[in-house]
Amino acid sequence: MTDQSPPLGPIGEPIMGENGKLRWRPIRKANDPAGYDPEHKHHIDDYDLPPVESTVTWKTKPGEPVIEVEDLGIEFLRGRKRNLSLREIVFTGKSAHKRDTFWALRNLNFRVGRGEAVGLVGGNGGGKSTLLKLIAGTLLPDEGRAKVHEGVAPLIELTGGFVGELSARENIYLTAGLHGMSKEQVEERWDDIVDFAGPQVRAGLDVPYRHFSSGMQVRLGFAVITCLDEPIILVDEVLAVGDAAFREKCYNRMESLLDQGRTLFLVSHSGPDLLRFCTRGLYLNGGHLVGDGPMDEIMDRYLSELMGDNYQLPTDEEVTDRRLKRTDDQIKRRLKREAERTAIQNEADRRRAVG
Ligand SMILES: Nc1ncnc2c1ncn2[C@@H]1O[C@H](COP(=O)(O)OP(=O)(O)OP(=O)(O)O)[C@@H](O)[C@H]1O
């Protein structure tokens, strides 16, 4: 919100905004990190946060959906039942193998806007990974459609679509090239990719990718996928194999991508991770979309259905307090990123000036 917004209540007093969100009176502009008061409670919308430059070229206009899922369904083969006898085949005209199929996803309908961060929750086998693969286009639906209006950078399998026989170096060029990046663009971002992936990956750049440990695979996969200029990022549970420090680095990068207005789809069984980024939750159960709403409400519903009486739903007051705490943390992290970006920019300007 800018200073032209309708007047707010006294400092620290929440008022209900027109959009139904609680808002707090800002005590300073967000682009003035020095004035930040960590004791004060804020709503992120109260800040005139500077837009973050992005190299993405958008095909959609602001406000248009980037993903439209309509009556989407996919059927899988569960296995084969007993083979039919020759007599049955001849007299019934059926195939020798009886097909035993099931709908892994069915009747899914939803739209996702630019810049939304969507978390997918649901029990094992609920269809989360399958949905990401349908959005990425690596699986085709049997019913309906998933219309994706922007490019997608998927990290949905540990191998990230990389070729095991090729070296890590070759895989970087290959993946970036498939997403439309020229050799020069890859070279420009080379250090960013390899530094992010870490020293173990740098040391193994010429080793066949299949010899990488699962942690190294995910480091390289994440570094490459998030360096692409694709507006939609899909991340499946894969980050779980990285160590804690690397995961934190990945989360920071995901937040930077969201600052640029990119769209994120995240599958995770970790409530805190989902709540850190995602504003919207989709709940898949038995292949059906059974919930679509604010991430915290979807998470509470999923956990209470999963754990029954062992999960205590928060009171309204607790929900509000937790939302405020999360918003406050998001603002602090955003300001830190702004300060880091400014420092990097200043250093680059200084070097340019020195020649
Ligand atoms: N290629 C496939 N062929 C047959 N069945 C499949 C295939 N891929 C997934 N399935 C099945 O589809 C269902 C949904 O699987 P999916 O991996 O999407 O679930 P998930 O919600 O991601 O589960 P988890 O939380 O355990 O990772 C499961 O029953 C799974 O066994």
The ligand as a Gaussian input file, in Angstrom:
#p B3LYP/6-31G(d) Opt

LIG

0 1
 N        3.292000     -44.056000     -13.904000
 C        2.416000     -44.563000     -13.041000
 N        1.786000     -45.728000     -13.314000
 C        0.884000     -46.237000     -12.471000
 N        0.520000     -45.675000     -11.315000
 C        1.118000     -44.515000     -10.981000
 C        2.099000     -43.901000     -11.821000
 N        2.516000     -42.749000     -11.234000
 C        1.827000     -42.649000     -10.077000
 N        0.991000     -43.705000      -9.919000
 C        0.041000     -43.916000      -8.833000
 O       -0.824000     -42.770000      -8.814000
 C       -1.187000     -42.442000      -7.487000
 C       -0.786000     -40.995000      -7.208000
 O        0.626000     -40.947000      -7.140000
 P        1.437000     -39.616000      -6.819000
 O        2.872000     -39.961000      -6.882000
 O        0.929000     -38.535000      -7.684000
 O        0.971000     -39.324000      -5.322000
 P        1.573000     -38.263000      -4.267000
 O        0.406000     -37.518000      -3.713000
 O        2.644000     -37.465000      -4.907000
 O        2.151000     -39.240000      -3.181000
 P        3.382000     -39.077000      -2.131000
 O        2.953000     -38.085000      -1.113000
 O        3.493000     -40.453000      -1.575000
 O        4.604000     -38.671000      -2.907000
 C       -0.489000     -43.471000      -6.599000
 O       -1.402000     -44.506000      -6.327000
 C        0.653000     -43.960000      -7.449000
 O        1.002000     -45.284000      -7.101000

